Amino acid sequence: MTELPLLRVRNLGKRFGQTLACDSVSFDLWPGEVLGVVGESGSGKTTLLNCLSAQLSPSAGTVEYLTRSDGLLDVHRLSEARQRLLMRTDWGVVHQNPRDGLRMGMSAGANVGERLMAVGARHYGDIRGEALSWLDKVEMDRGRIDDPPKVFSGGMQQRLQIARNLVSKPRLVFMDEPTGGLDVSVQARLLDLLRGLVSDLGLAVIVVTHDLGVARLLTHRLMVMQGGRVVEQGLTDQVLDDPQHPYSQLLVASILPV
Amino acid sequence: MNAAAIDAKVEAGYNFAYLDEQTKRMIRRTILKAVAVPGYQVPFGSREMPLPFGWGTGGIQVTAGIIGPDDTLKVIDQGADDTTNAVSIRAFFAKTAGVATTDHTGAASIIQTRHRVPETPLREGQVIVFQVPIPEPLRMLEPSEVETRKIHALEEYGVLQVSLYEDIARHGRIAWAYNYPVVVNERYVMSPSPIPKFDNPKLNRNPALQLYGAGREKRIYAVPPYTPVRSVDFEDHPFKIESWDQPCAICGSTASFLDEVITDDRGSRMYVCSDTDYCADRVAEPRSAADD
């Protein structure tokens, strides 16, 4: 088969002045694959994610995305118009803090419908119907459709953010600590939901997390980062059960036994 | 009219139409660009005028840029020719440009307006100048000017639709009543200035040239004659104009925009045309009901 990966990253690097935030990162991401990026705070995980999702332009290397019409294209060489179009159709970004990804003052329905309207939906009833069906999919009460996210709990805001991103049927979703700041039981339910959605929709996902439990549950493949470099990558179970690099070993050993 | 005759009519010490010639040229260049790109907000070097920002400095500058000695000027404020703002601006141009002024929509070659479009249909060759307080239609939805310009450039008007959605979800209908955004020539979203939405359909394919001036915000934009102008809406919640359940108490018109006037402190009220010229015209020579 001459299949191409959905995302091909080669020698990606990002400097902030003298600080090297991210150095020669290379990997391929295939459709339907969930890739986890783990590492301690300051290891360059979020910088990497921002470079991949074209929110930050890298100092070196390329990020190529398999577009629906034109094959693999370097994301950072696309026109801004095209980047922004990708951002609201083919891609989704789930932020750690729902405040960054939601319009807090607008109703849940408007939040979910925004992407549909951005690509030209002009029928109120259809948009609302779609928003309702997405509230069902993320297990939210239909009655909350006209409430603004600021009156929602953290877990519900995160669900809403997920619905808002998935409504445009993206192929690639970037998640930055999707369960950060949630209590354990809510986390578990959210992870369960995410796992279901990802497999149902065949999404490719890149999840940045410092929580190895999230990585274990959600991801197929894992990259361990330290000081801006990828020190180890492989299948999730393999990395977590048999870590090779000293830092990975330290990371796995640091999980608190309950 | 020769130069000496014009000078004789203009207040001594002032250039024709108050502004200096270089400024007027700059304004005309801006207007040309605005006409070439309908609905696009063109920046210009707005000047200090002898009245405060918000009182029509943008409209006055546009009028000063295009007015000639043979023009006839009409100025309205909320549809009326005899309100302070309208009277002052009309007097200003009578003094500094020596032009003829009129109350009759049909007799004017330039109509400067705040908050209304005259009820009498405009014709080819007329110019209507709008005073605009906030030229950016997305200002209340997106505070960043950098971002709104990008939205216009890339035609990403989703956010506007989102606020319409929000209106319907909350009120069951689109609640905007004035300054109702329009799409000009199926490209730029434009603020029609704070005219009631009742007047929006009049902007569509109007034979007159529409110029919009915002003095404080330093923007001029335009809608050339016969340009399609569409009010934003949803397919299943189409744009609708206001209607009243009674005719004008003075002229009996059922087709014009009515003001509600409180007549005493016991709750009595009457509805009258906001366009005073149109109303007075109809009283002077009553027309058949078919005209309504």
Interface residues (C-beta under 8 A of the other chain):
Chain A: E80 A81 R84 R88 R103 M106 S107 G109 A110 G113 E114 R115 M117 A118 V119 A121 R122 H123 Y124 G125 I127 R128 I145 D146
Chain B: K150 L154 E156 G158 V159 Q161 V162 S163 Y165 E166 I168 A169 R170 F234 E235 D236 H237
